[in-house]
């Protein structure tokens, strides 16, 4: 597949992969829904507790218009919306080339 073939495909992408940090004390898991203002905008693909950051972190696909770093999102964890924020990867930079 060349560049010419990929251009129309790229225009039709509706979701983007994001990284997020939990602001509430909660651990996101695969399959939980991501929402803004009670509107479902995506789904968590992976998540867990980061012992280095001492918080829950995760990744997920969201609608393209909501994927900007700094956007506040909610993660529906067992019927309760927990606050999170979209972050630009990598989430941990201390002691890496990014520090």
C-alpha positions in Angstrom: 0.0 0.0 0.0 1.4 3.4 -1.0 0.8 6.9 0.2 -1.9 7.5 -2.4 -3.9 4.6 -1.1 -3.5 5.6 2.5 -4.7 9.2 2.2 -8.5 8.3 1.7 -8.2 5.8 4.5 -6.8 8.4 6.9 -9.6 10.8 6.2 -12.2 8.2 7.3 -10.6 7.6 10.7 -13.1 8.3 13.4 -11.3 7.2 16.6 -7.8 7.9 18.0 -5.8 6.1 20.7 -5.3 8.2 23.8 -3.4 7.9 27.1 -5.0 9.1 30.3 -4.3 9.4 34.0 -7.0 8.9 36.6 -7.7 12.0 38.8 -10.0 10.0 41.2 -8.7 7.0 43.1 -9.8 4.3 40.7 -8.2 1.7 38.4 -9.4 1.6 34.7 -9.8 -1.8 33.0 -10.3 -3.0 29.5 -13.9 -2.6 28.2 -14.9 0.3 30.5 -16.5 3.2 28.6 -15.0 6.7 28.3 -17.4 9.6 28.4 -17.7 13.4 28.5 -20.9 15.0 29.9 -22.7 11.6 30.1 -22.0 11.0 26.4 -20.1 7.8 25.5 -17.1 8.8 23.4 -14.9 5.7 23.5 -13.7 2.6 25.3 -10.7 1.7 27.4 -8.4 -0.8 25.7 -6.0 -1.3 28.6 -5.5 0.0 32.1 -4.1 -0.6 35.5 -2.4 0.9 38.5 1.0 2.6 38.0 3.1 2.2 41.1 5.6 4.7 39.8 3.0 7.4 39.2 0.8 6.2 42.2 -2.4 6.4 40.2 -4.5 4.6 37.7 -3.5 5.0 34.0 -4.9 3.6 30.8 -5.3 3.8 27.1 -8.4 3.8 24.9 -9.9 4.8 21.7 -12.1 7.9 21.6 -13.9 9.9 18.9 -11.4 12.0 17.1 -12.9 15.4 18.2 -12.2 14.6 21.9 -8.6 13.3 21.7 -6.7 16.5 22.6 -4.3 16.3 25.5 -5.7 18.1 28.6 -9.3 17.2 27.9 -11.1 16.0 31.0 -12.9 12.7 30.6 -14.9 10.3 32.7 -14.4 6.5 33.0 -17.5 4.5 33.8 -16.2 2.1 36.4 -19.0 -0.3 37.5 -21.7 2.4 37.1 -19.8 5.3 38.7 -18.1 8.0 36.6 -14.5 8.6 37.7 -12.5 11.6 36.6 -9.5 11.3 34.3 -7.4 13.6 32.0 -6.0 12.9 28.6 -2.2 13.1 28.6 0.4 13.1 25.9 2.6 10.0 26.0 4.8 8.9 27.5 3.2 9.2 31.0 6.4 8.6 32.8 9.5 10.7 31.7 11.8 10.7 34.8 15.1 8.9 33.9 14.3 8.6 30.2 15.4 10.4 27.1 12.3 12.7 27.6 13.3 14.0 31.0 
